[in-house]
Amino acid sequence: MMRMLMKIATALLLLCAALTPASARPLENERHAGLVGDQADGYLGIVSGGTPALAQQVSAINNERRAMYAKIAAEKATSVDAVGAIFGEQLYQQAPSGEFFRGANGAWAKKP
């Protein structure tokens, strides 16, 4: 099990390295304003407020992430949720201080 997780983590790291800064961290202004943040499940979420247009953007980004996770999950014979959780951990590690992140407990908190 641990070996499989390491393979998935390696695949995600390679994928993250291939992403451009804009695609790796979409909605930068909204992140700084505290409107959106990443989540432990590997998806983007709306922290507070937001408009229908922002909700559509978040949904589109999450659809792209879901497709990416599904591809990796199929290649590594694991679940999409497992891939998302590993990616969520990477997103938290890479997030700058002060950005919001929703943990596995479902609560939003600013990263210290």
Contact map, one row per residue, 1 for C-alpha under 8 A:
1111100000000000000000000000000000000000000000000000000000000000000000000000000000000000000000000000000000000000
1111110000000000000000000000000000000000000000000000000000000000000000000000000000000000000000000000000000000000
1111111000000000000000000000000000000000000000000000000000000000000000000000000000000000000000000000000000000000
1111111100000000000000000000000000000000000000000000000000000000000000000001000000000000000000000000000000000000
1111111110000000000000000000000000000000000000000000000000000000000000000000000000000000000000000000000000000000
0111111111000000000000000000000000000000000000000000000000000000000000000000000000000000000000000000000000000000
0011111111100000000000000000000000000000000000000000000000000000000000000001000000000000000000000000000000000000
0001111111110000000000000000000000000000000000000000000000000000000000010001000000100100000000000000000000000000
0000111111111000000000000000000000000000000000000000000000000000000000000000000000000110000000000000000000000000
0000011111111100000000000000000000000000000000000000000000000000000000000000000000000000000000000000000000000000
0000001111111110000000000000000000000000000000000000000000000000000000010000000000000000000000000000000000000000
0000000111111111000000000000000000000000000000000000000000000000000000000000000000000110000000000000000000000000
0000000011111111100000000000000000000000000000000000000000000000000000000000000000000000000000000000000000000000
0000000001111111110000000000000000000000000000000000000000000000000000000000000000000000000000000000000000000000
0000000000111111111000000000000000000000000000000000000000000000000000000000000000000000000000000000000000000000
0000000000011111111000010000000000000000000000000000000000000000000000000000000000000000000000000000000000000000
0000000000001111111100000000000000000000000000000000000000000000000000000000000000000000000000000000000000000000
0000000000000111111100000000000000000000000000000000000000000000000000000000000000000000000000000000000000000000
0000000000000011111110110000000000000000000000000000000000000000000000000000000000000000000000000000000000000000
0000000000000000111111110000000000000000000000000000000000000000000000000000000000000000000000000000000000000000
0000000000000000001111111000000000000000000000000000000000000000000000000000000000000000000000000000000000000000
0000000000000000000111111100000000000000000000000000000000000000000000000000000000000000000000000000000000000000
0000000000000000001111111100000000000000000000000000000000000000000000000000000000000000000000000000000000000000
0000000000000001001111111100000000000000000000000000000000000000000000000000000000000000000000000000000000000000
0000000000000000000011111111000000000000000000000000000000000000000000000000000000000000000000000000000000000000
0000000000000000000001111111000000000000000000000000000000001000000000000000000000000000000000000000000000000000
0000000000000000000000001111111000010000000000000000000000000000000000000000000000000000000000000000000000000000
0000000000000000000000001111111100000000000000000000000000000000000000000000000000000000000000000000000000000000
0000000000000000000000000011111110000000000000000000000000000000000000000000000000000000000000000000000000000000
0000000000000000000000000011111111110000000000000000000000000000000000000000000000000000000000000000000000000000
0000000000000000000000000011111111111000000000000000000000000000000000000000000000000000000000000011000000000000
0000000000000000000000000001111111100000000000000000000000000000000000000000000000000000000000000110000000000000
0000000000000000000000000000111111110000000000000000000000000000000000000000000000000000000000000000000000000000
0000000000000000000000000000011111111000000000110000000000000000000000000000000000000000000000000011000000000000
0000000000000000000000000000011111111000000001111100000000000000000000000000000000000000000000000000000000000000
0000000000000000000000000010011011111100000111110000000000000000000000000000000000000000000000000001000000000000
0000000000000000000000000000001001111110000111100000000000000000000000000000000000000000000000000011110000000000
0000000000000000000000000000000000011111011110000000000000000000000000000000000000000001001100000001110000000000
0000000000000000000000000000000000001111111110000000000000000000000000000000000000000001000100000000111100000000
0000000000000000000000000000000000000111111000000000000000000000000000000000000000011001100100000000111100000000
0000000000000000000000000000000000000011111000000000000000000000000000000000000010011111000000000000000100000000
0000000000000000000000000000000000000111111100000000000000000000100000000000000000011111101000000000000000000000
0000000000000000000000000000000000000111111110000000000000000100100000000000000000010001000000000000000000000000
0000000000000000000000000000000000011110011111000000000001001100000000000000000000000000000000000000000000000000
0000000000000000000000000000000000011110001111100000000001000000000000000000000000000000000000000000000000000000
0000000000000000000000000000000000111000000111111100001001000000000000000000000000000000000000000000000000000000
0000000000000000000000000000000001111000000011111000000000000000000000000000000000000000000000000001000000010000
0000000000000000000000000000000001110000000001111100000000000000000000000000000000000000000000000000000000000000
0000000000000000000000000000000000100000000001111110000000000000000000000000000000000000000000000000000000000000
0000000000000000000000000000000000100000000001011111111000000000000000000000000000000000000000000000000000000000
0000000000000000000000000000000000000000000000001111111000000000000000000000000000000000000000000000000000000000
0000000000000000000000000000000000000000000000000111111100000000000000000000000000000000000000000000000000000000
0000000000000000000000000000000000000000000000000111111110000000000000000000000000000000000000000000000000000000
0000000000000000000000000000000000000000000000000111111111000000000000000000000000000000000000000000000000000000
0000000000000000000000000000000000000000000001000111111111100000000000000000000000000000000000000000000000000000
0000000000000000000000000000000000000000000000000001111111110000000000000000000000000000000000000000000000000000
0000000000000000000000000000000000000000000000000000111111111000000000000000000000000000000000000000000000000000
0000000000000000000000000000000000000000000111000000011111111100000000000000000000000000000000000000000000000000
0000000000000000000000000000000000000000000000000000001111111110000000000000000000000000000000000000000000000000
0000000000000000000000000000000000000000000000000000000111111111000000000000000000000000000000000000000000000000
0000000000000000000000000100000000000000000100000000000011111111100000000000000000000000000000000000000000000000
0000000000000000000000000000000000000000001100000000000001111111110000000000000000000000000000000000000000000000
0000000000000000000000000000000000000000000000000000000000111111111000000000000000000000000000000000000000000000
0000000000000000000000000000000000000000000000000000000000011111111100000000000000000000000000000000000000000000
0000000000000000000000000000000000000000011000000000000000001111111110000000000000000000000000000000000000000000
0000000000000000000000000000000000000000000000000000000000000111111111000000000100010000000000000000000000000000
0000000000000000000000000000000000000000000000000000000000000011111111100000000000000000000000000000000000000000
0000000000000000000000000000000000000000000000000000000000000001111111110000000000000000000000000000000000000000
0000000000000000000000000000000000000000000000000000000000000000111111111000000100110000000000000000000000000000
0000000000000000000000000000000000000000000000000000000000000000011111111100001100000000000000000000000000000000
0000000000000000000000000000000000000000000000000000000000000000001111111110000000000000000000000000000000000000
0000000100100000000000000000000000000000000000000000000000000000000111111111000100100000000000000000000000000000
0000000000000000000000000000000000000000000000000000000000000000000011111111111101100000000000000000000000000000
0000000000000000000000000000000000000000000000000000000000000000000001111111111000000000000000000000000000000000
0000000000000000000000000000000000000000000000000000000000000000000000111111100000000000000000000000000000000000
0001001100000000000000000000000000000000000000000000000000000000000000011111110000000000000000000000000000000000
0000000000000000000000000000000000000000000000000000000000000000000000001111111000000000000000000000000000000000
0000000000000000000000000000000000000000000000000000000000000000000000001101111101100000000000000000000000000000
0000000000000000000000000000000000000000000000000000000000000000000001001100111111100000000000000000000000000000
0000000000000000000000000000000000000000000000000000000000000000010011011000011111110000000000000000000000000000
0000000000000000000000000000000000000000100000000000000000000000000000000000001111111000000000000000000000000000
0000000000000000000000000000000000000000000000000000000000000000000000001000011111111100000000000000000000000000
0000000100000000000000000000000000000000000000000000000000000000000010011000011111111110000000000000000000000000
0000000000000000000000000000000000000001111000000000000000000000010010000000000111111111000000000000000000000000
0000000000000000000000000000000000000001110000000000000000000000000000000000000011111111100000000000000000000000
0000000110010000000000000000000000000000110000000000000000000000000000000000000001111111110000000000000000000000
0000000010010000000000000000000000000000110000000000000000000000000000000000000000111111111000000000000000000000
0000000000000000000000000000000000000111111000000000000000000000000000000000000000011111111100000000000000000000
0000000000000000000000000000000000000001010000000000000000000000000000000000000000001111111110000000000000000000
0000000000000000000000000000000000000000000000000000000000000000000000000000000000000111111111000000000000000000
0000000000000000000000000000000000000100010000000000000000000000000000000000000000000011111111100000000000000000
0000000000000000000000000000000000000111000000000000000000000000000000000000000000000001111111100000100000000000
0000000000000000000000000000000000000000000000000000000000000000000000000000000000000000111111100000000000000000
0000000000000000000000000000000000000000000000000000000000000000000000000000000000000000011111110000000000000000
0000000000000000000000000000000000000000000000000000000000000000000000000000000000000000001111111010000000000010
0000000000000000000000000000000000000000000000000000000000000000000000000000000000000000000001111110000000000010
0000000000000000000000000000000000000000000000000000000000000000000000000000000000000000000000111110000000000111
0000000000000000000000000000000100000000000000000000000000000000000000000000000000000000000000011111000000000111
0000000000000000000000000000001101001000000000000000000000000000000000000000000000000000000000111111100000000110
0000000000000000000000000000001001011100000000100000000000000000000000000000000000000000000000000111110000011110
0000000000000000000000000000000000001111000000000000000000000000000000000000000000000000000100000011111000011110
0000000000000000000000000000000000001111000000000000000000000000000000000000000000000000000000000001111111111000
0000000000000000000000000000000000000011000000000000000000000000000000000000000000000000000000000000111111111000
0000000000000000000000000000000000000011100000000000000000000000000000000000000000000000000000000000011111100000
0000000000000000000000000000000000000000000000000000000000000000000000000000000000000000000000000000011111100000
0000000000000000000000000000000000000000000000000000000000000000000000000000000000000000000000000000011111110000
0000000000000000000000000000000000000000000000000000000000000000000000000000000000000000000000000000011111111000
0000000000000000000000000000000000000000000000100000000000000000000000000000000000000000000000000001111001111100
0000000000000000000000000000000000000000000000000000000000000000000000000000000000000000000000000001111000111110
0000000000000000000000000000000000000000000000000000000000000000000000000000000000000000000000001111100000011111
0000000000000000000000000000000000000000000000000000000000000000000000000000000000000000000000111111100000001111
0000000000000000000000000000000000000000000000000000000000000000000000000000000000000000000000001100000000000111
